[in-house]
Amino acid sequence: MQSIWQETKLKSYPSLNKDITTEILVIGGGLCGILCASQLASIHKVVLVEANKISSSRTNKTTAVITALQDLLYKDLIYQKGKEAAKLYLEANLECIRKYEKLSKKYSFDFEKVDSYKYFKNNKSMMEEEYEAIKGLGYPVEIVDDYALCFKDQAQMNPLKLINQLADKIEIYENTKVIKIKKTTAFTEHNSISAKHIIVATGYPFLKIKGLYPLKLTQKKSYVAVIDHMVNKQSFNAVGYESGDLYFRTYKDKLIIGGNDQRTGHDNGGYIPILNHILRHYADYPLLYQWVNQDCVSLDGLPYIGRYDKKYKVYVATGFNLWGMTGAMLAATILTDSIENRNNKYSHLFDPKRKSPLYPILKNTGIAFINLMKPKKRCNHLGCALFYNKDEKVYECPCHGTKYDYAGNIVFNPANKNKK
């Protein structure tokens, strides 16, 4: 299932065929890894390795919305972490937009400033509570049409066009799969890469138990479709408040519609809600693309960005909760500052070692235990039962989100060995 972004043809890069040494190693060739490597490469020796082709996993399935108005409710974030933390989160995401805008002055990647909307079609009182919470953080949010909040000057883009241009300045090795890290040396099947700093930007961290990510992360999938010839439409993006609400964004003369988000390994109708919406409202427009996005979800709704290993200079960026564009830029900013020994006022908010809420950990543990008991094909990651996903024609793990094709080849990590 090809996404709209795959119309952009990416350049190819060689595979690693020797042992090398570098100052910084970035593992993962999605937008997060590319941004990290690009920011650091101006003053450091940086090498980036990708297990397949760059941008072949999550980045090419994104909707590429860059906004501070996300699924997360600021009123909930204030309740859970306090007003100062909520304000920092808002500021961090707005800073990401400014950084992409700065890049757009140098590179062409269909970056555009647009208004973002969060709609509350069945809960006006919740909208008003969220409005007051955001106003209390000092942001000029607006109420539109009596059922939606609006953030002005948010953004969207074509991520593969940006990657194609940033990648020119990075030493990249494709089809180079890291299978383990020991101290500050990464090992592929045949070669080693020694580095002072290692950034793991693989979506789901691949090192199994270290950092307790099997308990701290799940994976969520989201169904997306694109319709064509939407002329004379105002550029915008929008997301709903309630579970089951759809999200939208424009791209040139096209409308991207997504939703029916659900945990990987579950089957809740696939594309049906999106296609039903298209039939009701856009039946005369051609259906151009359909695809499934997937991303890691953290316990508290905030990404994990920071030191992966207490002893060695190994870093992680994960848990972007289907908001990978802001998450990728956040990670690049925080990790660059960490490696450069600069203070970053946002880093503690996203620290991977922060205290985690207990209930989601217990829930993830219970789901893993149940799936370990089921007599089915098993995932090579930690042994959970696999379920067949007819929409994508893959076998997927409900515990940690690994997907395999018919032949047993990995489509999504964290597993790092194909099934025989």
SULBEL-V363675 format. One record per residue. D_CENTER is the distance of its C-alpha to the mean C-alpha in Angstrom with 1 decimal. Layout:
BEGIN
D_CENTER, D_CENTER
END
This chain:
BEGIN
18.4, 17.8, 15.5, 17.0, 15.3, 17.1, 20.2, 19.5, 21.1, 19.7, 22.1, 22.9, 23.3, 25.7, 25.2, 26.3, 29.8, 31.2, 30.6, 29.4, 29.0, 26.8, 26.1, 22.3, 20.3, 16.6, 15.3, 12.5, 12.7, 9.4, 9.1, 8.4, 11.5, 13.4, 13.3, 14.4, 17.0, 18.2, 18.8, 20.7, 22.6, 24.9, 26.8, 25.8, 26.1, 22.6, 21.7, 18.4, 18.4, 16.4, 17.4, 17.6, 17.2, 14.8, 11.9, 13.1, 10.3, 6.7, 7.4, 10.6, 9.6, 7.7, 10.2, 9.8, 11.0, 11.6, 13.3, 14.4, 15.5, 12.8, 13.4, 14.5, 18.2, 19.7, 22.9, 21.2, 19.6, 23.1, 24.7, 22.5, 22.2, 24.7, 25.1, 24.5, 21.1, 20.1, 21.6, 19.8, 16.4, 17.6, 19.0, 16.0, 13.9, 17.1, 17.5, 14.2, 15.8, 19.0, 17.6, 16.1, 19.5, 21.3, 19.7, 20.7, 24.3, 24.2, 22.0, 21.9, 18.6, 19.5, 18.3, 20.0, 20.5, 20.6, 21.2, 18.5, 20.0, 19.4, 22.1, 24.2, 26.5, 28.2, 28.1, 29.6, 30.4, 26.7, 26.0, 28.9, 27.8, 24.3, 26.2, 28.5, 25.8, 24.0, 27.4, 28.3, 25.5, 27.3, 25.0, 26.9, 25.2, 27.2, 28.1, 28.4, 30.6, 31.0, 27.8, 24.8, 23.5, 22.9, 21.2, 22.9, 21.6, 17.8, 16.3, 14.6, 14.8, 14.7, 12.1, 14.2, 17.3, 16.0, 15.0, 18.5, 20.3, 18.6, 19.0, 22.7, 23.1, 21.5, 23.2, 21.0, 21.8, 20.3, 21.2, 21.5, 20.0, 20.3, 21.7, 22.6, 22.9, 26.3, 26.8, 25.5, 26.0, 23.5, 25.1, 24.6, 27.1, 29.7, 28.8, 27.8, 26.0, 27.3, 25.6, 26.1, 22.4, 19.5, 15.8, 13.7, 10.3, 10.1, 7.0, 9.7, 12.6, 15.5, 18.4, 19.2, 21.0, 20.6, 18.9, 19.2, 15.5, 17.0, 18.2, 15.5, 12.5, 12.4, 10.2, 10.2, 10.9, 11.6, 14.5, 14.9, 18.1, 19.7, 23.3, 25.4, 28.2, 27.2, 29.5, 30.5, 27.4, 26.1, 22.7, 20.3, 17.2, 17.6, 16.1, 18.5, 19.3, 20.5, 19.1, 19.7, 19.5, 18.0, 15.9, 17.1, 16.8, 19.4, 19.4, 22.9, 25.1, 22.4, 20.8, 17.4, 17.5, 15.1, 15.2, 16.9, 13.8, 14.9, 14.5, 14.4, 18.2, 19.4, 21.1, 21.5, 22.6, 19.8, 20.3, 23.5, 22.6, 21.0, 24.0, 26.4, 25.2, 25.6, 29.1, 30.1, 29.1, 28.5, 30.8, 32.4, 29.3, 28.2, 25.1, 23.4, 20.1, 18.4, 15.3, 12.9, 9.1, 7.7, 5.1, 6.7, 8.8, 11.0, 14.7, 15.1, 12.1, 11.4, 9.2, 11.4, 12.4, 15.8, 18.5, 17.8, 21.6, 24.3, 26.9, 25.3, 23.0, 19.9, 16.6, 13.1, 9.6, 7.4, 7.0, 4.4, 6.1, 4.8, 5.3, 3.2, 6.8, 8.6, 6.6, 7.3, 10.8, 11.4, 11.0, 13.2, 15.6, 16.0, 16.3, 18.6, 20.7, 20.9, 22.1, 24.5, 25.8, 25.1, 24.6, 21.4, 22.0, 18.4, 18.0, 19.8, 17.6, 14.5, 16.9, 15.8, 19.5, 19.8, 21.7, 19.9, 21.2, 23.6, 23.3, 19.7, 20.7, 23.8, 22.2, 19.8, 22.9, 24.9, 22.6, 22.5, 26.3, 27.0, 25.1, 26.9, 30.1, 29.6, 31.6, 29.1, 27.5, 25.4, 22.2, 22.8, 20.3, 22.3, 24.5, 23.1, 24.5, 22.8, 22.9, 23.3, 20.9, 23.2, 20.8, 19.0, 22.0, 20.3, 21.0, 18.2, 18.3, 18.0, 17.9, 14.9, 13.5, 15.1, 16.4, 19.6, 21.6, 25.3, 26.4, 24.3, 21.9, 18.3, 15.8, 12.8, 13.2, 14.1, 17.7, 19.2, 22.4, 23.1, 25.4, 29.0
END
